[in-house]
Structures are given as C-alpha cells and as structure tokens.
Amino acid sequence: MLQFEPCNLDSLKRASSIVRQAHFLCNDFSLGTLLTWGAEYRAQLCLRHGTLLIREEISDQPAFSWPVGDDVDGMLDELVAYTEQEGLALRFFALDQATLVKARSDPRFSDLMAAREDKWSDYLYDFQEMAAFSGRRFSGQRNHINKYRKLYGEPVIRSLTEADGEAVQAMLRQYAQEHPGRSALEEAELRHTHALLRQYAGLGMPAACLMQGERVVAFTIGEIVGDTLMIHVEKALKSVEGAYPTLFHGFVNAVGNALGRPLRYVNREDDSGDPGLRTSKQQYHPIAMMPKYQVHVRAPGARIAQLPVLRGENMVLTPIRETDKEAYLRLNTDIENNRWWGYDYRTDENITGPIDENTFYDSVQFDMAAGDSINFAIREREEGPMIGEALLWNFTARRGGEVGCRLFPPWQGKGLGAQAIDAIVRFGLDDLGLTLRARCCLENLPSYRMLTRCGFRECGKDQTYYYFDYTGCAERE
C-alpha cells in the first residue's frame, strides 16, 4: 500500500536527487514548484525503491504525477491498486506529450480521457540563445539592456544571499505598490515568492539580484533539473527600465559560468493566461511550448460518443453550446446564487487573465475533455436559452458519481431543478452504470427538499454540506 508524506523542505531534500536527474521538461516536477505551490494543491510525496510519486488535489480531487525514478512500472502497479482500494478515480496531472502516448498504450489505463489548457503550457527556450541574445531576433532585448546601461550604468548582478533579506523585502513592498488590484492568482504567486525566499537556499537553488548601490531592484530564483534551468521567480521594479531582460540575461550567463558548461534549455514556466505575460514571454522567442495534460483513467465520459439530449416534463437538458457563453458567464458570476453552491469566482485561482464570455465556457469544455465532469445546459425547450446547469462529476474508482444542479433565480421554485435531477439521474444510472451521490449547503433547505423528493437520502454532514446517497425512493408531494 502506498504511503504518502507531507511535501515540505525535509521530504523535498530526500527527493532532490531523483528530481534533479529527471528528464521531464515541465516545471511541475521541480523542487521549487513543489515547495511553493505544494500547500496550494495539498501535495504529498511517496518515495520508495528510488522512485518518486506525487499526489495533489486538482479541482478538489486527488490526482497523481507520472512516477519518476528506478521503478516506474512497479510504482504504477501500486498506484492502480491504491486508487482502487481507496475508491479514488485514477487521475494524472501535468503529463507531457510523450508520457501521454505511453499512458494511452498501457493496458492498465483503459477509457482514458485527456485535455490540456494552453495557458498552463511552459515556455521553453534555447539556453545558449538566452545567454547570447545575438542576431536580429533579440535586438529588442539588447536594446532594453543597453537602455539600462545608459540610464543606470553597468549592471551589477550578483548571487542573492541571506544578508539581502531586508533589501529584497523593501523591493517587494515597492513591487506590490506598483501592481495594485492583483488577482487571486497573483496574490498566491506573491505569497509563494516570499515562501521560496525563505527556503531556496536549503535546496541549493541558484539565485541572483540586480543591484543599484545598496538597493535590490530585481531578483530571480531558479533551479537546475536535468539539462534545464527552471526559472521559478522573476521580480523587477516596473519603475526601473530594462531590469527584467538585464537580470535574466545576466542570470543565465552566471549559471552557465558556475557550471562550466551550458545547459540545453531554459524553462520560464507558463503565462497563466495573462495577455501581458504572454506577450513578454513570446518576445524571447521560445523554441517550443510544453503542453501539460490532465488525464482521467476509466472516465465515464469515455463511453459517450455524443452527449445526448435528456427530457423532462417541461424541461430539457442539452450540451452547453457556444451560444450559451454569455448566459454561462452570468451563471458563474452571480455571487449570491453561487453561495448555495459553495463557489465564488473571485477566489478561484484557476481564473487567470481578464474574465470574459470565454472564461467559464472554456473551463467547462476542459473539464469535460479531461473526463472530470459531464455538463448539461438546462432549457425549457431544446432551442431555448440556457436557464441553468446540471452535471455529473467527482467520479470514483467504483463508478461513483456526484449529481449537481443550479438554476438562474427566476426559474427556481418551479420544479425544473427536480426534473433536471431526475433526468440526469436516469442518464447516470442507465447509460453510465454509476452509483450516485449529491450534496447541498447546510443553509440550502430548498435543495435539501428537492434532493429528497428526487430519491436521495441524507447520509451525513459536515460544517459545510449535507451529503446524500441515491436510493431511488423518491418523496413526491
């Protein structure tokens, strides 16, 4: 039976030799990413037989890395047994293209569904090109560095040390003032920067700062994984022109000089869907984008060639259409209505960049392609407007699934939610062979009554939700 331990500085030190010899190019398997984002995703590590397996919570459900080390195949066997014993859906996160091909050809992983979001793809650069910045393609970077020299003199770039702590904190305070109105993701990223500053030295990560006298105006923290330099943190004052390219160029050269040889790649991580960050990273001319796939094994949705239309007495469930984008945006950003779902888009760190009509539509299409949910639009007639959503999600290894439903306020209290639940229950039972569950917030008594009328029975509660199993014995008024 696999045993997982907390992801912290001590466990990462023990895993460091495996990680640093890995041939994965994406940053998700680096020590710096695990150290900074590990708490956010409740990361845990399993180390055995010289092999590392990572468990995280992705979209509030367990997901696992592809193992790396001496006994990958043995660890995969144990992972299959572990998820079956624990009743967990077998999900992988951040698989690269080559590993996805392996998984698809592995007989242990039937009914596999996979999806990627381009905003999480890593930017991969040629190390020697970043060290040289030669040729017309990099004239913009050279111009910025020359402007820095003209304005501030010859760049002073040196290793970041513990003694720089106060100067770095002063720089970050000014950085925060220069970037007001930060998103939830940006706030998290800033917290993680502070966390990495406290612990990077303990993992032997290279770091550098750009100085102006006694003042730190930019700093960076990286990590060498295989033949790749991962850049985990790049922070520069917006008021110091040319600071970013000046520091980056100097840091790449400093790492190469310290090693006595060039590496092959520089990974500057993803752009998180931020248009400005995307433009900036593209200007450095990546040689490749590193897509990362989320994978669901034995996904119920793999058995559906085409999502059906489900009908109730005066309600119909159809696929969510492109023409529903505006309605789906309103459904997801109605703060008061979504309080009953336990969701607030303002604290959703998966939302990056500006919110528009594509934000939630793209997200639900990703979830469905990854096998993590099966979503329907609720309508009063097949070609009518979207008035709500019904879905199956939170699947388990034992073919369990959870039912969910929400309606725009004007259509609540008319029996349409119960009809949607009935229709999706029939689909889950008859077409997919699922064992069904549901939940509702403790304060949401209308949903409690609706679920019990639809054949669900309360089986427990916690501080947030009532939980239900489907018994098929409906209470009808």
LINVENSUL-V911122 format. One record per residue. PHI is phi in whole degrees, 0 to 359 (999 if undefined). PSI is psi in degrees with one decimal (* if undefined). D_LAST is the distance of its C-alpha to the last C-alpha in Angstrom with 1 decimal. Layout:
BEGIN
phi:PHI psi:PSI d_last:D_LAST
phi:PHI psi:PSI d_last:D_LAST
END
This chain:
BEGIN
phi:999 psi:130.2 d_last:48.5
phi:294 psi:141.7 d_last:48.8
phi:238 psi:124.7 d_last:49.3
phi:254 psi:147.7 d_last:48.7
phi:235 psi:159.5 d_last:50.3
phi:301 psi:147.6 d_last:49.9
phi:272 psi:107.6 d_last:51.5
phi:215 psi:-175.2 d_last:54.2
phi:300 psi:-41.0 d_last:57.9
phi:294 psi:-47.7 d_last:59.0
phi:292 psi:-33.3 d_last:56.8
phi:290 psi:-34.1 d_last:57.7
phi:299 psi:-40.8 d_last:61.4
phi:290 psi:-27.3 d_last:61.1
phi:271 psi:-7.9 d_last:59.4
phi:299 psi:-39.3 d_last:61.8
phi:294 psi:-34.0 d_last:64.3
phi:289 psi:-45.8 d_last:61.6
phi:298 psi:-45.1 d_last:60.1
phi:288 psi:-16.7 d_last:63.5
phi:263 psi:0.3 d_last:64.6
phi:291 psi:154.7 d_last:61.4
phi:257 psi:6.8 d_last:61.7
phi:291 psi:136.8 d_last:58.4
phi:263 psi:-14.0 d_last:59.1
phi:275 psi:150.2 d_last:55.8
phi:286 psi:-14.5 d_last:55.6
phi:300 psi:-23.2 d_last:52.4
phi:256 psi:18.9 d_last:54.5
phi:267 psi:157.4 d_last:57.1
phi:296 psi:-39.8 d_last:57.6
phi:297 psi:-42.4 d_last:57.3
phi:293 psi:-42.8 d_last:53.9
phi:296 psi:-38.2 d_last:52.6
phi:291 psi:-41.2 d_last:54.2
phi:275 psi:-42.5 d_last:52.8
phi:262 psi:-4.0 d_last:49.4
phi:302 psi:-43.2 d_last:48.8
phi:295 psi:-37.6 d_last:46.9
phi:300 psi:-37.6 d_last:44.7
phi:254 psi:13.8 d_last:43.6
phi:50 psi:50.3 d_last:43.9
phi:291 psi:141.6 d_last:46.7
phi:225 psi:153.5 d_last:48.0
phi:242 psi:144.2 d_last:51.0
phi:238 psi:117.7 d_last:51.9
phi:243 psi:117.1 d_last:55.7
phi:202 psi:144.9 d_last:57.1
phi:53 psi:39.6 d_last:60.0
phi:66 psi:26.0 d_last:61.1
phi:228 psi:141.5 d_last:57.8
phi:246 psi:132.7 d_last:55.3
phi:232 psi:135.5 d_last:51.5
phi:247 psi:135.0 d_last:49.3
phi:247 psi:131.5 d_last:45.7
phi:226 psi:169.2 d_last:43.8
phi:254 psi:108.1 d_last:40.3
phi:250 psi:120.3 d_last:39.8
phi:55 psi:41.8 d_last:36.5
phi:66 psi:18.1 d_last:35.4
phi:229 psi:144.9 d_last:35.9
phi:299 psi:140.9 d_last:39.1
phi:214 psi:156.3 d_last:41.8
phi:232 psi:150.8 d_last:45.3
phi:283 psi:162.5 d_last:48.7
phi:287 psi:132.7 d_last:50.9
phi:297 psi:154.8 d_last:53.3
phi:223 psi:138.4 d_last:56.9
phi:138 psi:-153.2 d_last:59.9
phi:281 psi:-26.8 d_last:61.8
phi:226 psi:64.3 d_last:59.0
phi:298 psi:-45.3 d_last:56.3
phi:296 psi:-42.2 d_last:55.5
phi:296 psi:-38.6 d_last:55.2
phi:293 psi:-36.7 d_last:52.9
phi:296 psi:-40.3 d_last:50.6
phi:302 psi:-45.2 d_last:50.4
phi:291 psi:-32.6 d_last:49.4
phi:293 psi:-41.8 d_last:46.9
phi:301 psi:-46.5 d_last:45.1
phi:296 psi:-39.6 d_last:45.1
phi:296 psi:-48.0 d_last:43.9
phi:294 psi:-36.2 d_last:40.9
phi:293 psi:-42.6 d_last:39.8
phi:294 psi:-37.3 d_last:40.3
phi:275 psi:-7.2 d_last:38.4
phi:72 psi:27.4 d_last:35.6
phi:262 psi:143.5 d_last:36.5
phi:296 psi:140.9 d_last:36.6
phi:272 psi:107.3 d_last:40.3
phi:235 psi:139.4 d_last:41.0
phi:248 psi:147.7 d_last:44.4
phi:240 psi:150.9 d_last:45.3
phi:55 psi:46.1 d_last:48.4
phi:277 psi:133.5 d_last:49.9
phi:279 psi:174.9 d_last:52.8
phi:300 psi:-43.6 d_last:53.5
phi:296 psi:-40.0 d_last:55.9
phi:289 psi:-34.9 d_last:53.5
phi:299 psi:-41.1 d_last:50.6
phi:300 psi:-42.2 d_last:52.9
phi:300 psi:-45.9 d_last:53.5
phi:296 psi:-40.2 d_last:49.9
phi:295 psi:-29.9 d_last:49.1
phi:268 psi:0.1 d_last:51.9
phi:271 psi:121.0 d_last:50.9
phi:296 psi:-15.5 d_last:49.3
phi:287 psi:-16.4 d_last:47.4
phi:241 psi:71.8 d_last:45.3
phi:278 psi:166.5 d_last:43.4
phi:47 psi:49.9 d_last:40.7
phi:272 psi:133.4 d_last:42.2
phi:237 psi:143.9 d_last:41.0
phi:216 psi:147.0 d_last:43.0
phi:211 psi:157.3 d_last:43.1
phi:225 psi:152.6 d_last:45.5
phi:243 psi:121.0 d_last:45.4
phi:298 psi:-26.1 d_last:48.9
phi:293 psi:-15.5 d_last:48.6
phi:259 psi:5.1 d_last:49.0
phi:286 psi:135.0 d_last:52.0
phi:282 psi:146.8 d_last:55.1
phi:270 psi:121.4 d_last:58.3
phi:248 psi:129.4 d_last:61.2
phi:236 psi:156.9 d_last:64.8
phi:284 psi:124.0 d_last:68.2
phi:301 psi:-46.2 d_last:69.8
phi:292 psi:-33.4 d_last:73.3
phi:296 psi:-39.6 d_last:72.3
phi:291 psi:-30.8 d_last:70.6
phi:284 psi:-27.7 d_last:73.7
phi:262 psi:-40.0 d_last:76.0
phi:50 psi:42.6 d_last:74.2
phi:260 psi:158.9 d_last:76.9
phi:90 psi:167.1 d_last:77.0
phi:297 psi:-31.9 d_last:75.7
phi:300 psi:-28.5 d_last:72.0
phi:251 psi:21.1 d_last:72.3
phi:297 psi:-34.0 d_last:74.4
phi:297 psi:-44.4 d_last:71.5
phi:296 psi:-43.0 d_last:71.2
phi:296 psi:-38.6 d_last:75.0
phi:297 psi:-40.4 d_last:75.1
phi:296 psi:-42.3 d_last:72.6
phi:294 psi:-41.5 d_last:74.6
phi:296 psi:-37.0 d_last:77.8
phi:295 psi:-38.3 d_last:76.3
phi:301 psi:-46.1 d_last:75.4
phi:300 psi:-42.4 d_last:79.0
phi:295 psi:-38.8 d_last:80.3
phi:279 psi:-38.0 d_last:78.2
phi:236 psi:-3.4 d_last:78.2
phi:93 psi:-176.9 d_last:80.9
phi:299 psi:130.7 d_last:80.9
phi:299 psi:137.1 d_last:77.5
phi:251 psi:103.3 d_last:77.5
phi:242 psi:126.2 d_last:75.0
phi:217 psi:171.5 d_last:75.0
phi:296 psi:140.6 d_last:72.9
phi:282 psi:134.7 d_last:70.2
phi:232 psi:170.5 d_last:71.0
phi:299 psi:-31.3 d_last:69.5
phi:293 psi:-15.1 d_last:72.0
phi:274 psi:3.0 d_last:70.3
phi:306 psi:-48.0 d_last:67.1
phi:293 psi:-40.8 d_last:67.7
phi:293 psi:-36.8 d_last:68.9
phi:293 psi:-42.0 d_last:65.8
phi:296 psi:-37.9 d_last:63.4
phi:296 psi:-40.6 d_last:65.3
phi:296 psi:-41.5 d_last:64.9
phi:292 psi:-31.5 d_last:61.2
phi:295 psi:-42.4 d_last:60.8
phi:292 psi:-37.4 d_last:62.6
phi:301 psi:-43.8 d_last:60.5
phi:297 psi:-37.7 d_last:57.3
phi:293 psi:-31.8 d_last:58.7
phi:283 psi:-11.6 d_last:59.6
phi:231 psi:68.1 d_last:56.1
phi:287 psi:166.6 d_last:53.7
phi:66 psi:40.4 d_last:50.0
phi:286 psi:146.8 d_last:49.5
phi:285 psi:170.6 d_last:46.3
phi:301 psi:-39.5 d_last:44.4
phi:293 psi:-41.6 d_last:46.2
phi:295 psi:-37.8 d_last:49.6
phi:297 psi:-43.5 d_last:48.9
phi:297 psi:-41.6 d_last:48.2
phi:296 psi:-36.4 d_last:51.3
phi:291 psi:-39.5 d_last:53.4
phi:300 psi:-42.2 d_last:52.1
phi:292 psi:-31.8 d_last:53.0
phi:299 psi:-45.9 d_last:56.5
phi:299 psi:-40.9 d_last:57.1
phi:296 psi:-43.5 d_last:56.0
phi:293 psi:-35.0 d_last:58.2
phi:300 psi:-32.9 d_last:61.1
phi:285 psi:-22.9 d_last:60.9
phi:231 psi:-4.6 d_last:60.9
phi:299 psi:-36.7 d_last:62.5
phi:296 psi:-34.0 d_last:65.9
phi:294 psi:-18.4 d_last:64.6
phi:252 psi:11.2 d_last:63.7
phi:65 psi:33.6 d_last:67.0
phi:276 psi:136.7 d_last:65.5
phi:290 psi:143.0 d_last:68.0
phi:210 psi:150.5 d_last:67.6
phi:214 psi:160.3 d_last:69.7
phi:224 psi:152.4 d_last:70.0
phi:257 psi:122.0 d_last:71.8
phi:251 psi:146.7 d_last:74.0
phi:230 psi:97.0 d_last:75.6
phi:67 psi:-125.3 d_last:78.0
phi:268 psi:5.4 d_last:76.0
phi:260 psi:128.9 d_last:72.8
phi:276 psi:122.1 d_last:70.1
phi:249 psi:-9.0 d_last:68.9
phi:195 psi:151.3 d_last:67.0
phi:209 psi:161.1 d_last:66.1
phi:214 psi:149.2 d_last:64.6
phi:229 psi:130.5 d_last:63.5
phi:230 psi:-170.3 d_last:63.6
phi:198 psi:140.7 d_last:63.6
phi:260 psi:117.9 d_last:65.5
phi:237 psi:113.4 d_last:63.4
phi:60 psi:-122.5 d_last:65.5
phi:252 psi:28.8 d_last:67.4
phi:236 psi:135.5 d_last:65.0
phi:267 psi:112.7 d_last:65.2
phi:273 psi:132.8 d_last:61.6
phi:256 psi:109.6 d_last:61.4
phi:270 psi:-36.4 d_last:58.7
phi:224 psi:130.6 d_last:59.6
phi:225 psi:114.1 d_last:61.6
phi:228 psi:129.2 d_last:61.7
phi:218 psi:150.5 d_last:64.3
phi:288 psi:130.6 d_last:64.7
phi:297 psi:-28.1 d_last:64.0
phi:284 psi:-9.6 d_last:67.0
phi:257 psi:102.9 d_last:69.4
phi:293 psi:133.6 d_last:70.1
phi:80 psi:6.6 d_last:70.3
phi:294 psi:-40.7 d_last:69.2
phi:298 psi:-58.1 d_last:66.6
phi:296 psi:-32.2 d_last:68.8
phi:296 psi:-47.6 d_last:71.8
phi:292 psi:-45.7 d_last:70.0
phi:301 psi:-48.4 d_last:68.3
phi:299 psi:-44.4 d_last:71.6
phi:295 psi:-38.3 d_last:73.5
phi:293 psi:-45.0 d_last:70.9
phi:301 psi:-43.8 d_last:70.9
phi:293 psi:-38.6 d_last:74.7
phi:296 psi:-40.5 d_last:74.8
phi:296 psi:-46.1 d_last:72.5
phi:299 psi:-41.3 d_last:74.6
phi:294 psi:-40.1 d_last:77.8
phi:294 psi:-36.1 d_last:76.6
phi:282 psi:-24.3 d_last:75.7
phi:79 psi:13.0 d_last:78.9
phi:197 psi:154.0 d_last:77.1
phi:281 psi:151.3 d_last:74.5
phi:274 psi:-176.0 d_last:71.0
phi:263 psi:-40.3 d_last:69.3
phi:229 psi:158.8 d_last:66.2
phi:239 psi:128.2 d_last:64.7
phi:251 psi:116.5 d_last:61.0
phi:257 psi:22.3 d_last:59.7
phi:63 psi:-166.3 d_last:56.1
phi:266 psi:176.8 d_last:53.4
phi:257 psi:-0.9 d_last:52.9
phi:56 psi:20.5 d_last:49.2
phi:80 psi:7.8 d_last:48.6
phi:278 psi:118.9 d_last:50.8
phi:301 psi:-41.1 d_last:52.8
phi:295 psi:-43.0 d_last:55.8
phi:294 psi:-37.5 d_last:56.0
phi:298 psi:-45.7 d_last:55.7
phi:299 psi:-44.5 d_last:58.6
phi:299 psi:-45.1 d_last:60.7
phi:288 psi:-32.5 d_last:60.2
phi:291 psi:-28.3 d_last:60.9
phi:293 psi:-15.6 d_last:64.1
phi:269 psi:5.8 d_last:65.4
phi:58 psi:70.3 d_last:65.2
phi:298 psi:145.8 d_last:63.1
phi:274 psi:-16.3 d_last:64.3
phi:196 psi:154.2 d_last:60.7
phi:256 psi:136.0 d_last:57.1
phi:259 psi:93.2 d_last:55.6
phi:290 psi:149.5 d_last:52.0
phi:231 psi:129.0 d_last:49.7
phi:255 psi:139.6 d_last:46.8
phi:262 psi:131.0 d_last:43.5
phi:233 psi:139.1 d_last:42.8
phi:234 psi:120.8 d_last:39.8
phi:268 psi:141.8 d_last:40.7
phi:54 psi:45.8 d_last:38.4
phi:284 psi:130.6 d_last:36.1
phi:305 psi:-35.6 d_last:33.0
phi:294 psi:-18.2 d_last:33.8
phi:294 psi:-18.6 d_last:37.2
phi:270 psi:-0.2 d_last:35.7
phi:254 psi:113.3 d_last:34.4
phi:289 psi:-38.6 d_last:37.0
phi:210 psi:134.3 d_last:35.0
phi:297 psi:127.8 d_last:31.6
phi:279 psi:172.3 d_last:29.3
phi:260 psi:127.4 d_last:27.0
phi:247 psi:137.8 d_last:23.4
phi:239 psi:142.8 d_last:21.0
phi:242 psi:-168.2 d_last:17.4
phi:299 psi:-49.4 d_last:16.0
phi:219 psi:42.7 d_last:17.7
phi:207 psi:149.2 d_last:19.0
phi:221 psi:142.1 d_last:22.0
phi:253 psi:126.7 d_last:23.5
phi:231 psi:169.3 d_last:27.3
phi:302 psi:152.1 d_last:30.2
phi:284 psi:126.8 d_last:31.1
phi:255 psi:163.5 d_last:34.1
phi:301 psi:-32.9 d_last:37.2
phi:290 psi:-8.3 d_last:36.1
phi:269 psi:1.2 d_last:33.2
phi:305 psi:-46.5 d_last:35.6
phi:293 psi:-42.2 d_last:35.4
phi:295 psi:-39.3 d_last:31.6
phi:292 psi:-33.8 d_last:31.5
phi:299 psi:-46.6 d_last:34.1
phi:296 psi:-38.8 d_last:32.0
phi:297 psi:-39.4 d_last:28.9
phi:277 psi:-18.5 d_last:31.0
phi:254 psi:8.0 d_last:33.0
phi:280 psi:96.0 d_last:30.2
phi:299 psi:-46.3 d_last:31.0
phi:294 psi:-45.0 d_last:28.2
phi:295 psi:-40.3 d_last:25.4
phi:284 psi:-9.6 d_last:26.9
phi:301 psi:-32.6 d_last:27.1
phi:284 psi:-13.4 d_last:23.5
phi:263 psi:-5.2 d_last:24.9
phi:71 psi:31.5 d_last:27.9
phi:230 psi:137.7 d_last:30.3
phi:222 psi:111.4 d_last:33.1
phi:300 psi:-22.9 d_last:35.4
phi:291 psi:-21.2 d_last:38.3
phi:251 psi:10.0 d_last:38.7
phi:277 psi:107.7 d_last:38.3
phi:285 psi:-8.8 d_last:41.8
phi:281 psi:-12.8 d_last:41.1
phi:273 psi:117.8 d_last:41.3
phi:231 psi:151.6 d_last:44.9
phi:72 psi:-179.0 d_last:46.9
phi:293 psi:143.3 d_last:45.6
phi:275 psi:127.7 d_last:41.9
phi:218 psi:-169.9 d_last:41.5
phi:292 psi:-14.2 d_last:39.1
phi:273 psi:-19.2 d_last:40.3
phi:305 psi:-55.9 d_last:39.6
phi:275 psi:-30.2 d_last:35.9
phi:298 psi:-47.1 d_last:36.1
phi:297 psi:-37.9 d_last:39.1
phi:295 psi:-44.0 d_last:37.4
phi:290 psi:-33.5 d_last:34.3
phi:295 psi:-38.3 d_last:36.7
phi:296 psi:-48.3 d_last:38.7
phi:302 psi:-40.1 d_last:35.8
phi:290 psi:-42.4 d_last:34.8
phi:295 psi:-32.4 d_last:38.5
phi:280 psi:-3.6 d_last:39.0
phi:82 psi:12.5 d_last:36.1
phi:267 psi:-12.2 d_last:34.1
phi:200 psi:162.1 d_last:31.0
phi:230 psi:109.4 d_last:29.4
phi:247 psi:139.0 d_last:28.2
phi:236 psi:148.3 d_last:26.4
phi:273 psi:137.2 d_last:26.1
phi:269 psi:131.2 d_last:22.8
phi:223 psi:159.2 d_last:23.6
phi:277 psi:-25.4 d_last:22.1
phi:214 psi:159.9 d_last:24.9
phi:301 psi:-37.1 d_last:27.3
phi:260 psi:11.5 d_last:30.2
phi:278 psi:175.9 d_last:28.4
phi:288 psi:157.4 d_last:28.7
phi:289 psi:126.8 d_last:27.2
phi:243 psi:0.0 d_last:24.2
phi:174 psi:-171.3 d_last:23.4
phi:219 psi:140.7 d_last:24.1
phi:231 psi:144.6 d_last:22.5
phi:207 psi:160.7 d_last:24.7
phi:246 psi:136.4 d_last:25.7
phi:199 psi:-172.6 d_last:28.3
phi:53 psi:52.0 d_last:29.9
phi:286 psi:155.6 d_last:30.9
phi:236 psi:171.4 d_last:32.6
phi:295 psi:-27.5 d_last:35.4
phi:264 psi:31.8 d_last:33.1
phi:57 psi:42.2 d_last:31.1
phi:266 psi:157.4 d_last:28.4
phi:205 psi:154.1 d_last:26.7
phi:251 psi:140.9 d_last:24.4
phi:262 psi:139.3 d_last:21.7
phi:221 psi:154.5 d_last:21.7
phi:203 psi:138.2 d_last:20.2
phi:212 psi:146.5 d_last:21.2
phi:232 psi:151.4 d_last:21.0
phi:299 psi:143.9 d_last:23.4
phi:310 psi:-41.3 d_last:22.1
phi:298 psi:-19.4 d_last:22.0
phi:256 psi:4.8 d_last:19.4
phi:280 psi:153.3 d_last:17.1
phi:77 psi:14.3 d_last:13.8
phi:246 psi:8.0 d_last:13.4
phi:85 psi:-0.8 d_last:11.3
phi:288 psi:-34.4 d_last:14.7
phi:297 psi:-42.6 d_last:14.9
phi:296 psi:-38.4 d_last:12.0
phi:295 psi:-40.0 d_last:13.8
phi:295 psi:-41.8 d_last:17.1
phi:298 psi:-46.6 d_last:16.1
phi:303 psi:-44.3 d_last:15.0
phi:294 psi:-42.9 d_last:18.4
phi:284 psi:-27.7 d_last:20.5
phi:296 psi:-46.3 d_last:19.2
phi:301 psi:-42.1 d_last:20.2
phi:296 psi:-45.3 d_last:23.5
phi:296 psi:-39.3 d_last:24.2
phi:284 psi:-53.3 d_last:23.7
phi:280 psi:-41.0 d_last:25.2
phi:270 psi:-32.8 d_last:27.9
phi:248 psi:-11.8 d_last:28.9
phi:65 psi:37.1 d_last:28.2
phi:269 psi:153.0 d_last:26.8
phi:264 psi:126.6 d_last:25.2
phi:252 psi:147.0 d_last:22.6
phi:227 psi:171.7 d_last:22.0
phi:203 psi:170.3 d_last:20.6
phi:209 psi:161.6 d_last:21.2
phi:207 psi:154.2 d_last:20.4
phi:298 psi:149.4 d_last:22.5
phi:302 psi:-34.6 d_last:22.2
phi:277 psi:-7.3 d_last:21.7
phi:269 psi:72.9 d_last:19.0
phi:294 psi:-34.7 d_last:15.9
phi:300 psi:-40.3 d_last:13.8
phi:291 psi:-36.3 d_last:14.9
phi:301 psi:-48.2 d_last:14.3
phi:294 psi:-38.6 d_last:10.6
phi:297 psi:-44.4 d_last:10.6
phi:296 psi:-41.3 d_last:12.8
phi:292 psi:-34.3 d_last:11.0
phi:293 psi:-24.9 d_last:7.9
phi:267 psi:9.3 d_last:10.9
phi:99 psi:11.5 d_last:12.6
phi:263 psi:146.7 d_last:14.9
phi:235 psi:134.2 d_last:16.1
phi:300 psi:133.2 d_last:18.3
phi:235 psi:2.6 d_last:21.9
phi:164 psi:173.5 d_last:23.9
phi:204 psi:160.2 d_last:24.8
phi:229 psi:-157.7 d_last:28.0
phi:287 psi:-11.5 d_last:29.2
phi:242 psi:-41.2 d_last:27.4
phi:232 psi:152.8 d_last:24.3
phi:271 psi:144.5 d_last:21.5
phi:242 psi:146.0 d_last:21.9
phi:226 psi:147.0 d_last:19.5
phi:251 psi:149.3 d_last:20.2
phi:274 psi:125.9 d_last:18.3
phi:248 psi:-20.3 d_last:17.6
phi:87 psi:-2.6 d_last:15.6
phi:262 psi:90.9 d_last:13.1
phi:281 psi:147.6 d_last:9.8
phi:258 psi:111.3 d_last:6.7
phi:252 psi:136.0 d_last:3.8
phi:281 psi:* d_last:0.0
END
